[in-house]
Amino acid sequence: MDPVRTEVMRNRFAAIAEEASNVAYRTAYTTFVKQTQDYQVALASVEGEFFAYPVRSGVTSSVCQNVRGLLDEIGAENLSPGDVIITNDPFSADALCTHTMDIHLIRPVFRDGRIVALGWAFIHASDIGGSVPGSISPTNYEVFQEGVRIRPSLLYKAGVLNEQLWHFFADNSRIPDLIWGDLQAMISGLTLLDRRTQELCDRFGTEGFLDSVRDVIALSELKARQAIARLKDGEYVFHEYLEAFDGSHVFMHARMIVAGETLEMDFSGSDPQVRYALNFTTSERPHPFLCMPVVNWIQTVEPTIPMTGGMIRPIRTHAPRGTFMNATFPAAMGNRWVAVMRVYDAILGCLNQAVPGGLAAAGSGQAGIISVASLDPRTGRQHVSVVEPFIGGSGGRVRADGVDGIDQPVAFLRSAPVEVVEVETPLVMRHFAFEPGSAAAGRHRGGHAMRIELENRAWAATVTVRGLDRFRFQPWGAAGGASGHSASAVLNPGRPGERDLGKIDVLDMGRGDVLRMITPAGGGFGDPLDRLPALVAADVRDGLLSHAQAEERYGVVLLPDGEVASEATEMLRRGRRDTATPGFSHGAAREDLEARWPASASIALANAMLSVAPRLRTFWIKELRALLDQQEEQVTAEAVRQASQRLMSG
């Protein structure tokens, strides 16, 4: 490896990726792409690993995806210059797509008659048909309800559009013109990547270009191994719970094994796929959805690491086929990102044990994507638009507070400007702000929750909100920090007909109806009695904390003018020191559940269900939980095995 050439080319690759992504972003059509930025454009090697990936715009969490499976579905030998492959099928292309709303494109870059790189782009399509406007209902239970599904096919052949294929898609979307605009924006980015690659090959030679691709990816791998080596060797376990719509839960078991410069994530013992749109696919190769916090950790401790797929090379991931994070056909997946965020929290729980001193508490754990469908009063046509990615605060960190109103797994998503929302939809945004008093206490407090209030001005509007969670199970605190604030959703608060909605599926709003939602808030990190009194006083001055809350949560006594009463504070804190509880703070709902159902029993139940036909598993889990809940004593793994055998034999 030539270190000078590698550094030069690493920066050149990054620059052309940013340029192409910016072109796509500035020419896109739908709000979710041109404002929220749920899209990306990048370059991958012929082996499918990204080597030129943007960080300033678009989705950043896909950098460790591998796109080779999409090429293999068509066959490299069947491709020619100007071809563009399209797919949105989660059950093809080696789990490149993880739900049908993500449309992926591949444009191979040819040089001297061979493929030298793969231009890749994707958009989250705001509607591809299906049972509801926006295509995503959290309660969908099979992929057939989630819109049109296209296996890898040629959208363009030698630069000529396959009109029949496009018409097939357009005839199934509620907003085909807007989706077509987004796809053309991505193709513009891919065209630019091709041109820039040709320029690099002209300057450095084709072999010089390919050598540089290999070297930059290898440098990422080297730095990733150096980062993993900082973790304590050992095996670390953490459990998480995802909330289902019938009041039940989905159990997740994460096991991290660190050995020198390598790391393995194993999710054996997690629940099977469910009859909700909470599933996703990961195939057999290492998948970024199963190690995202580790990749973030690597980038944090090795800030000069090139953003390439090489970061995942020292990592192995495993989720058994048929579990909700490696689901099989015909599982519904539209709402899969909330499940990914719960996986993120489980891995973060393991990392807190592997990083000396800990790392961070759990964040809000949701990305509530609000979509609205309504009739255009001028044309009568139905319009579907994404309103806002509704996200709560991140968890407190080992050296800093959590970030207010945003969480790490979705930090790439941007808020849509209020003006755009009110021009493109019938909704008026009455309130959008931090929720006072919602930050979890800790030496470093959690990030605040967000409150949003939306009024419908149309005769009727259909609102869907995917990605909601943490209404029951709170974000956990770490190192003695408090657990976070739970979520809520209310229709017409303080008015006749006020209704607690819980997790929203599909909501029909009448003219003048108001929807109020509050996100979860991140957990706290460290003993709240160790928080600097001046920081507590600052939150009070900012209107985010009351005098009473400062005293109750932090043991900080404030004078009427807002200044800290030092002696009274010291005396109050001294009396509370012995009551502090170290470790994780999971909240009452989880503690009550695990007192009845310890993790060992949940693991036994999940493992037993993998021998049951996939479409029956959800029903059998529900039946067994109800049966075992009738006994008075704590459920054991042996009791689960016996009850499973009786049910299967009977």
SESEDREN-153624 format. One record per residue (C-alpha): residue number from 1; z, x negated, y. Coordinates in steps of 0.1 Angstrom, whole numbers, plus 2048, in hexadecimal, padded with zeros to 3 digits. Example, Ala and Ser with C-alpha at 12.3 -4.5 7.8 and 13.67 -1.06 7.14 Angstrom:
<recs>
  num    w    u    v
    1  84E  785  7D3
    2  847  777  7F5
</recs>
This chain:
<recs>
  num    w    u    v
    1  800  800  800
    2  7F6  7F2  822
    3  813  7FD  838
    4  7FF  7FB  859
    5  7E2  80F  84C
    6  7FA  828  83B
    7  80D  82E  85C
    8  7EC  832  870
    9  7DD  84A  857
   10  7FE  85D  853
   11  7FD  865  878
   12  7D8  86C  878
   13  7DC  885  85B
   14  7F9  896  86D
   15  7E4  899  88D
   16  7C6  8A9  87E
   17  7DC  8C2  86B
   18  7ED  8CC  88C
   19  7CB  8CF  89D
   20  7BD  8E6  882
   21  7DD  8FB  880
   22  7DC  8FF  8A6
   23  7B8  90B  8A5
   24  7C0  925  88B
   25  7DF  930  89D
   26  7CD  935  8BF
   27  7B0  949  8B0
   28  7C4  960  899
   29  7C5  986  89D
   30  7E5  996  88E
   31  807  993  89E
   32  816  984  87E
   33  7FE  967  880
   34  7F7  961  8A5
   35  81C  967  8B0
   36  833  965  892
   37  81D  949  883
   38  81F  952  85E
   39  800  93E  855
   40  7F6  919  850
   41  7D9  901  84D
   42  7DC  8DF  83B
   43  7CA  8C5  827
   44  7D2  8BD  802
   45  7C7  8A1  7EB
   46  7AF  8A9  7CE
   47  7CF  8AA  7B9
   48  7DC  8C6  7CF
   49  7F8  8B5  7E2
   50  7F8  8B9  808
   51  7F4  899  81C
   52  7EC  8A8  83E
   53  804  8C4  847
   54  80E  8D2  869
   55  832  8D5  876
   56  82E  8E3  899
   57  81F  905  88F
   58  81C  91C  872
   59  830  91C  851
   60  840  8FB  848
   61  850  904  827
   62  830  901  812
   63  82B  8DC  817
   64  835  8D5  7F2
   65  81F  8F0  7E4
   66  802  8E4  7CD
   67  7E1  8F4  7D3
   68  7CE  8E5  7B5
   69  7D2  904  7A0
   70  7BC  917  7B7
   71  7A0  8FE  7B4
   72  7A3  8FD  78E
   73  79F  923  78C
   74  77C  91F  799
   75  774  8FC  78B
   76  76D  8DF  7A2
   77  74B  8DB  791
   78  741  8FD  79D
   79  747  8F7  7C1
   80  730  8EA  7DD
   81  733  8E3  802
   82  73A  902  817
   83  74C  914  7FB
   84  76D  926  803
   85  784  933  7E8
   86  79A  951  7EF
   87  7B7  960  7DB
   88  7D7  973  7E0
   89  7E0  977  7BB
   90  804  96B  7B2
   91  7FA  96A  78D
   92  7DE  950  792
   93  7DA  92E  7A0
   94  7FA  91F  792
   95  812  934  7A9
   96  801  929  7CA
   97  804  94D  7D6
   98  827  95C  7D4
   99  81F  97F  7DF
  100  7FE  991  7E5
  101  801  993  80B
  102  7FB  96E  80D
  103  7D5  967  80D
  104  7CD  943  804
  105  7AC  931  80C
  106  79F  910  7FE
  107  781  8FE  80D
  108  77A  8DE  7FA
  109  76F  8C0  80F
  110  751  8AE  800
  111  747  88A  806
  112  72B  878  7F4
  113  727  895  7DC
  114  74B  897  7D1
  115  76B  8A9  7DC
  116  782  891  7F0
  117  79B  8AB  7FE
  118  7A4  8CF  7FD
  119  7A7  8E2  81E
  120  7C0  8FE  81A
  121  7CB  91C  82F
  122  7DF  93C  82B
  123  7E8  95A  83F
  124  802  975  839
  125  7EC  993  83B
  126  7FC  9B0  84E
  127  7EC  9C9  837
  128  7D9  9C7  816
  129  7DC  9EB  80C
  130  7F7  9F7  7F4
  131  811  A12  7F4
  132  81D  A0D  817
  133  80F  A01  838
  134  814  9DB  839
  135  811  9DB  813
  136  836  9D2  80D
  137  850  9EA  802
  138  870  9DA  7F5
  139  872  9F4  7DA
  140  850  9EF  7CC
  141  854  9E6  7A7
  142  831  9DA  79C
  143  816  9C6  7AD
  144  7FD  9E4  7AB
  145  811  9F4  7C7
  146  80C  9D5  7DE
  147  7E8  9D8  7E8
  148  7C8  9C8  7DC
  149  7CA  9A9  7C6
  150  7AE  98F  7C5
  151  7AD  974  7AB
  152  79F  953  7B7
  153  77B  95A  7C2
  154  761  94C  7DA
  155  762  95D  7FC
  156  747  945  808
  157  72D  934  7F2
  158  71B  917  803
  159  725  926  825
  160  718  949  81C
  161  731  966  81D
  162  737  97A  7FD
  163  734  99C  80E
  164  73C  9B0  7EF
  165  75D  99E  7EA
  166  766  9A2  80F
  167  75D  9C7  80F
  168  773  9CC  7F0
  169  790  9BE  803
  170  788  9CF  824
  171  786  9F1  813
  172  7AA  9EE  807
  173  7BA  9E2  828
  174  7C6  9F8  844
  175  7BD  9DD  85E
  176  79F  9CA  84F
  177  791  9BF  871
  178  7B1  9AE  87A
  179  7B5  99D  858
  180  791  991  85B
  181  799  982  87D
  182  7B6  96F  86E
  183  7A1  962  851
  184  786  956  869
  185  7A0  944  87D
  186  7AC  932  85E
  187  788  929  854
  188  783  91A  877
  189  7A1  904  870
  190  793  8FB  84E
  191  771  8F2  85D
  192  783  8DB  876
  193  796  8CA  85A
  194  775  8C3  848
  195  766  8B4  867
  196  784  89E  86E
  197  785  892  84A
  198  760  888  84C
  199  768  874  86B
  200  784  861  85A
  201  76D  859  83C
  202  752  84D  855
  203  76B  836  865
  204  780  829  847
  205  768  830  82A
  206  76D  84A  80F
  207  782  834  7F9
  208  797  828  817
  209  79D  84D  81F
  210  7A7  855  7FB
  211  7BD  836  7F8
  212  7CF  841  818
  213  7D5  864  80B
  214  7E5  855  7EB
  215  7FA  83C  800
  216  807  856  818
  217  812  86E  7FC
  218  822  850  7EA
  219  835  847  809
  220  843  86A  80A
  221  84E  867  7E6
  222  85F  845  7EC
  223  873  853  80A
  224  87C  873  7F6
  225  88A  85D  7DA
  226  89F  84A  7F4
  227  8AD  86A  802
  228  8B6  878  7E0
  229  8C8  858  7D7
  230  8E1  860  7F3
  231  8EE  87E  7E0
  232  90A  87A  7C7
  233  8FE  879  7A3
  234  90A  896  78F
  235  905  8BA  786
  236  90C  8D6  79F
  237  90D  8FB  79A
  238  90C  918  7B2
  239  906  93E  7AF
  240  8F7  957  7C6
  241  8F0  97D  7C8
  242  8D3  990  7D5
  243  8D8  9B5  7DE
  244  8C2  9CF  7CD
  245  8BB  9F1  7DC
  246  8CE  A06  7C3
  247  8EF  9F5  7CC
  248  8ED  9DC  7AF
  249  8E7  9B6  7B3
  250  8D1  99A  7A5
  251  8E4  97C  798
  252  8D8  958  79E
  253  8E5  939  78C
  254  8DB  917  79B
  255  8E2  8F6  78B
  256  8DA  8D5  79D
  257  8D9  8B4  78A
  258  8D7  894  79F
  259  8D0  874  78D
  260  8C8  856  7A3
  261  8A7  85C  7B5
  262  89F  87D  7A3
  263  8AB  8A0  7A6
  264  8A7  8BF  790
  265  8AD  8E3  799
  266  8B2  8FB  77B
  267  8B5  921  77F
  268  8BB  929  75A
  269  8D4  945  757
  270  8C6  959  775
  271  8BD  97E  773
  272  89B  988  765
  273  881  997  77C
  274  88A  9B8  78C
  275  87A  9DA  793
  276  879  9D2  7B8
  277  862  9BC  7CE
  278  87B  9A0  7CC
  279  869  98A  7B3
  280  853  96B  7B7
  281  840  953  7A1
  282  845  92D  79F
  283  832  923  77F
  284  83C  903  76D
  285  836  8E7  787
  286  851  8DF  7A1
  287  850  8FA  7BA
  288  85D  8F8  7DE
  289  86D  91A  7DD
  290  885  90C  7C3
  291  88F  8ED  7D7
  292  889  8F5  7FC
  293  8AC  8EA  808
  294  8A7  8C9  7F6
  295  886  8C3  807
  296  897  8CB  829
  297  8B3  8B3  820
  298  899  898  819
  299  888  89D  83A
  300  8AA  89D  84C
  301  8B6  87C  83E
  302  894  86C  83E
  303  886  878  860
  304  867  861  85E
  305  85B  86E  83C
  306  837  87A  83D
  307  834  89F  838
  308  822  89F  817
  309  825  8AD  7F4
  310  832  88C  7E9
  311  855  898  7F3
  312  858  8AD  7D4
  313  84D  892  7BB
  314  871  887  7B3
  315  87C  8AB  7AE
  316  879  8C2  78F
  317  87E  8E7  790
  318  882  900  774
  319  885  926  775
  320  880  937  753
  321  861  94D  750
  322  86B  971  755
  323  887  96A  76E
  324  883  978  791
  325  87A  956  79F
  326  85F  951  785
  327  853  974  77F
  328  837  980  768
  329  81D  99A  76C
  330  81F  9B5  77A
  331  83E  9AD  78E
  332  83F  9B8  7B3
  333  844  99C  7CC
  334  83F  9A9  7EF
  335  863  9A4  7F9
  336  866  983  7E8
  337  871  96E  806
  338  894  97C  806
  339  898  971  7E2
  340  88B  94E  7ED
  341  8A6  94E  807
  342  8C1  956  7EE
  343  8B3  939  7D8
  344  8B6  923  7F7
  345  8DB  92D  7FB
  346  8E2  925  7D7
  347  8D2  902  7D9
  348  8E5  8FD  7FA
  349  905  904  7E8
  350  8FD  8E9  7CF
  351  8F4  8D1  7EB
  352  915  8D6  7FB
  353  925  8C8  7DC
  354  90C  8AB  7D9
  355  90D  89F  7FD
  356  92D  88D  806
  357  940  8A2  820
  358  92A  8C0  81A
  359  90B  8CC  82D
  360  90B  8F0  83A
  361  917  914  834
  362  8FF  92F  82A
  363  8E9  93E  845
  364  8E1  963  84B
  365  8CB  963  82C
  366  8B1  97C  838
  367  890  97E  84A
  368  88D  9A3  852
  369  867  9A6  859
  370  863  9C7  86D
  371  841  9D8  86A
  372  836  9F8  87A
  373  819  A0F  873
  374  80E  A2A  88C
  375  7EF  A3C  898
  376  7DD  A2F  8B6
  377  7DF  A4B  8D0
  378  7BC  A43  8DD
  379  7A8  A3F  8BD
  380  7BE  A50  8A3
  381  7BB  A31  88C
  382  7D9  A24  87A
  383  7E6  A03  887
  384  7FD  9EC  873
  385  810  9D0  884
  386  82D  9B9  87E
  387  847  9BE  899
  388  860  9A2  894
  389  86F  98A  87B
  390  894  995  87D
  391  8AA  977  874
  392  8CF  96F  878
  393  8E1  94F  87F
  394  8E2  931  868
  395  902  923  859
  396  91A  90B  86A
  397  912  8E7  862
  398  926  8C9  85A
  399  921  8BB  87D
  400  916  8D9  892
  401  918  8FE  896
  402  8FE  915  885
  403  8E0  91E  899
  404  8E2  941  8A9
  405  8C8  95A  89E
  406  8B4  944  886
  407  8B8  937  863
  408  8AA  917  854
  409  894  926  838
  410  880  93A  852
  411  884  924  871
  412  85E  922  873
  413  85B  947  87C
  414  858  94F  8A1
  415  863  96E  8B2
  416  847  984  8C0
  417  849  989  8E6
  418  857  9AB  8EF
  419  838  9B1  905
  420  821  9AD  8E7
  421  837  9C4  8D1
  422  837  9E0  8EB
  423  811  9DD  8F1
  424  806  9DC  8CD
  425  820  9F5  8BE
  426  830  A16  8C9
  427  852  A05  8C9
  428  867  9FD  8E7
  429  880  9E1  8E3
  430  8A0  9EE  8F2
  431  8B7  9D1  8E8
  432  8B1  9AF  8D8
  433  8CE  996  8DB
  434  8EA  983  8CA
  435  905  999  8BB
  436  927  990  8CC
  437  943  987  8B4
  438  92C  983  896
  439  92E  95D  892
  440  943  953  874
  441  961  93D  87C
  442  961  918  873
  443  966  8F6  881
  444  941  8FB  887
  445  93B  920  88A
  446  91E  933  87A
  447  900  93E  88F
  448  902  960  89E
  449  8F2  97F  890
  450  8D6  991  8A3
  451  8D6  9B6  8AE
  452  8B5  9C8  8B4
  453  8B0  9EC  8C0
  454  88D  9FB  8BE
  455  882  A1D  8CC
  456  864  A2F  8BF
  457  84D  A3E  8DA
  458  832  A4C  8C3
  459  832  A6E  8B3
  460  839  A5C  892
  461  83C  A39  886
  462  842  A2A  863
  463  858  A0B  863
  464  85D  9F4  846
  465  875  9D7  846
  466  873  9BE  82A
  467  88A  9A0  825
  468  8AB  9B2  82D
  469  8CA  9A6  81A
  470  8EF  99D  81E
  471  8FA  9C0  824
  472  914  9BC  808
  473  917  998  7FF
  474  920  983  81E
  475  911  961  826
  476  92B  948  819
  477  93F  930  82D
  478  944  90C  822
  479  961  8F2  824
  480  979  90D  82F
  481  962  91F  847
  482  962  945  848
  483  947  95A  837
  484  92C  969  84E
  485  927  98B  85D
  486  915  9A6  848
  487  8F5  9B9  852
  488  8F1  9DD  85C
  489  8D6  9F6  865
  490  8DB  A17  877
  491  8C3  A32  883
  492  8CB  A43  8A4
  493  8ED  A32  8AA
  494  905  A46  8BF
  495  8EE  A64  8BF
  496  8ED  A85  8AB
  497  8DE  A7D  889
  498  8EB  A5A  888
  499  8E5  A4C  865
  500  8EF  A2C  854
  501  8CF  A1F  843
  502  8DB  A01  830
  503  8BE  9EC  824
  504  89E  9FC  831
  505  881  A03  81A
  506  869  A1A  82C
  507  876  A2C  84B
  508  863  A49  85D
  509  86D  A49  881
  510  868  A68  897
  511  861  A67  8BC
  512  87F  A59  8CF
  513  891  A4D  8B0
  514  8A4  A2C  8B4
  515  8A9  A12  899
  516  8C5  9F9  89C
  517  8C9  9DC  885
  518  8E1  9BF  884
  519  8DA  9A0  86F
  520  8F3  98D  85B
  521  902  96E  86B
  522  906  94B  85C
  523  927  940  84C
  524  93E  927  85D
  525  943  902  853
  526  966  8F2  853
  527  988  8FF  85B
  528  987  915  87A
  529  9A8  906  886
  530  996  8E5  88B
  531  97D  8F3  8A3
  532  97F  8E5  8C6
  533  991  8FE  8DC
  534  978  8F7  8F8
  535  95C  903  8E2
  536  96F  923  8DA
  537  975  928  8FF
  538  950  923  906
  539  946  93F  8EE
  540  95F  956  8FF
  541  950  94D  921
  542  92D  955  913
  543  938  977  908
  544  933  96F  8E3
  545  958  970  8DA
  546  976  983  8E8
  547  998  975  8F1
  548  9A7  987  8D3
  549  98D  979  8BB
  550  993  956  8C8
  551  9B7  959  8C0
  552  9B3  96B  89E
  553  997  955  890
  554  99E  933  8A0
  555  9C2  934  8AB
  556  9B7  92D  8CE
  557  9CB  93D  8EA
  558  9B8  943  90B
  559  9C6  949  92D
  560  9B9  967  941
  561  9A1  950  953
  562  992  944  933
  563  9A3  922  932
  564  9B4  915  912
  565  9DA  919  910
  566  9DE  8F7  8FF
  567  A03  8F9  8F5
  568  A00  91D  8E8
  569  9E1  914  8D5
  570  9F1  8F6  8C4
  571  A10  90A  8BA
  572  9FB  927  8AC
  573  9E4  90F  898
  574  A02  8FC  88A
  575  A10  91B  87B
  576  9EF  924  86A
  577  9E6  902  85B
  578  9F4  908  839
  579  9E0  929  835
  580  9BE  919  837
  581  9A8  91B  818
  582  990  8FF  810
  583  96F  902  7FD
  584  956  91F  7FE
  585  95F  941  80E
  586  949  95B  7FC
  587  956  97B  80C
  588  968  999  7FC
  589  94A  9A9  7EB
  590  941  98B  7D7
  591  965  982  7CF
  592  96B  9A5  7C1
  593  94B  9A4  7AC
  594  953  982  79D
  595  976  98C  795
  596  967  9A7  77F
  597  946  995  775
  598  94B  96F  774
  599  92C  959  776
  600  92E  952  751
  601  92A  977  748
  602  90D  97B  760
  603  8FC  95D  751
  604  901  96B  72E
  605  8F2  98C  739
  606  8D4  97C  749
  607  8CC  966  72B
  608  8CF  984  713
  609  8B6  998  727
  610  89B  97E  724
  611  896  989  700
  612  88F  9AD  70C
  613  86C  9B9  716
  614  867  9B1  73B
  615  863  9D4  747
  616  882  9E0  736
  617  89A  9C4  742
  618  8A4  9D5  763
  619  8AE  9F5  750
  620  8C1  9E2  736
  621  8D5  9CD  74F
  622  8DF  9EC  761
  623  8EA  9FD  741
  624  8FE  9DE  735
  625  90F  9DA  756
  626  919  9FE  757
  627  925  9FC  733
  628  93A  9DD  738
  629  949  9E9  759
  630  95A  A05  745
  631  972  9EC  735
  632  991  9E3  748
  633  992  9BD  742
  634  97C  9A3  752
  635  959  9A1  743
  636  954  983  72C
  637  935  972  720
  638  93E  97C  6FC
  639  942  9A0  706
  640  91F  99F  716
  641  910  990  6F6
  642  920  9AB  6E0
  643  915  9C7  6F7
  644  8F2  9BA  6F9
  645  8EF  9B8  6D3
  646  8FC  9DC  6D0
  647  8E3  9E8  6E9
  648  8C5  9D5  6DA
  649  8CE  9E1  6B7
  650  8D5  A05  6C0
</recs>
